[in-house]
Structure formats: structure tokens, C-alpha cells
Amino acid sequence: MTGVAILLSRKVRAIPATVWVLAIATIVTTPISPVAGVIADLVQNLNVLLIGLPQLALVGMTMGRDREAFSQLSWKIVVAAALTFTTTIVASATLAELFIHL
């Protein structure tokens, strides 16, 4: 998948490879895909935390590359990020509790 995403990102330069990976992964894991079951079996034992941490590091490195743009952001971006993270966690926990008790 990653190789295909890199090739696609070279053909369509406006869309980064990470977006192509997400799009391809979403398409091949939908229930209508003939390979969805195989992929689900391959990744069912992966720890989501171990996959998510490198992604966060990649985002951090990407932000670090453009220090000038990052330094122009005001303190309000910190508040917006904190609210976004908090809302995401609270909404996820609420939905999880809702579905656990159904």
C-alpha cells in the first residue's frame, strides 16, 4: 500500500503520500472489498498505540521543518489544540461507554 501511495503522490504532487495511504487503506478495508478479510486478519493483533506514536512523531517532525510558519502562530493555537484533543477524548469515551452499555 505504501509503495502505491508513494507512486501516486509522485504522479499527483498536490496530494501527499500520507493522504494516499489513508485513502487506499480505507478503500481496501471496506466490507465490499474482496481483500478486507485478509487485511483484517493480518492487522488484528497490532497494538494501536504502537502505530499511533510514530504517526505523532511524524507530524511533529513535519511541523518542525517549517519553523517560521510555526513561530508565526500565536498562543491561540495551543488553546485550540488542547480543546480539540480534550473534545476528541471525551467524545470517544462517551461513545465507548454508550456502546458498552447497549
Residue, then its C-alpha position, 0 to 999 in steps of 0.5 A: m500500500t505504501g509503495v502505491a501511495i508513494l507512486l501516486s503522490r509522485k504522479v499527483r504532487a498536490i496530494p501527499a503520500t500520507v493522504w494516499v495511504l489513508a485513502i487506499a487503506t480505507i478503500v481496501t478495508t471496506p466490507i465490499s472489498p474482496v481483500a478486507g478479510v485478509i487485511a483484517d486478519l493480518v492487522q488484528n493483533l497490532n497494538v494501536l498505540l504502537i502505530g499511533l506514536p510514530q504517526l505523532a512523531l511524524v507530524g511533529m517532525t513535519m511541523g518542525r521543518d517549517r519553523e517560521a510558519f510555526s513561530q508565526l502562530s500565536w498562543k491561540i493555537v495551543v488553546a485550540a489544540a488542547l480543546t480539540f484533543t480534550t473534545t476528541i477524548v471525551a467524545s470517544a469515551t462517551l461513545a465507548e461507554l454508550f456502546i458498552h452499555l447497549 
